[in-house]
Amino acid sequence: MSLKDQITEDMKTAMRAKDSERLGTIRLLLAALKQKEVDERVVLDDAAVVAIVDKLIKQRKDSLEAFQKAERKDLADKEAAELVVLQAYLPARLSAEEVAAEVKAIVAGLGASGPGDMGKVMGAVKVKLAGKADMGQVSAAVKAALAG
């Protein structure tokens, strides 16, 4: 079963359970998936679905931070609940050590030597680690690997 099919099944389960908060978040995710399919006239595979989920999670984290700064606990709680639902659709994340090891292997494979090769390395890393690691963490690991 593809990830998109799993999300659809979870939506049906949430409907049956009358879990309105979970249902709303899943519908939001399905709408984002459908929008991407319509805009680009493609059928999304699991990697593309994970990328969209990652994007929505980043948006939720940014909103959560802004609401906490503004002391809007009601809105922050809603964002936190959506964050939990969305994170269930991500594959297991790599640890910092695993990310560093993957980055070192890619840097060695490409023969990259300095900060000027950052773009080339990031391109290769994004393909290999998409959805498996936080890209902010990956970027820091690439900088560290190219610096020393």
Stockholm file with secondary structure:
# STOCKHOLM 1.0

chainA/1-148         MSLKDQITEDMKTAMRAKDSERLGTIRLLLAALKQKEVDERVVLDDAAVVAIVDKLIKQRKDSLEAFQKAERKDLADKEAAELVVLQAYLPARLSAEEVAAEVKAIVAGLGASGPGDMGKVMGAVKVKLAGKADMGQVSAAVKAALAG
#=GR chainA/1-148 SS CCHHHHHHHHHHHHHHHTCHHHHHHHHHHHHHHHHHHHHHTCCCCHHHHHHHHHHHHHHHHHHHHHHHHTTCHHHHHHHHHHHHHHHTTSCCCCCHHHHHHHHHHHHHHHTCCSGGGHHHHHHHHHHHHTTTSCHHHHHHHHHHHHHC
#=GC SS_cons         CCHHHHHHHHHHHHHHHTCHHHHHHHHHHHHHHHHHHHHHTCCCCHHHHHHHHHHHHHHHHHHHHHHHHTTCHHHHHHHHHHHHHHHTTSCCCCCHHHHHHHHHHHHHHHTCCSGGGHHHHHHHHHHHHTTTSCHHHHHHHHHHHHHC
//
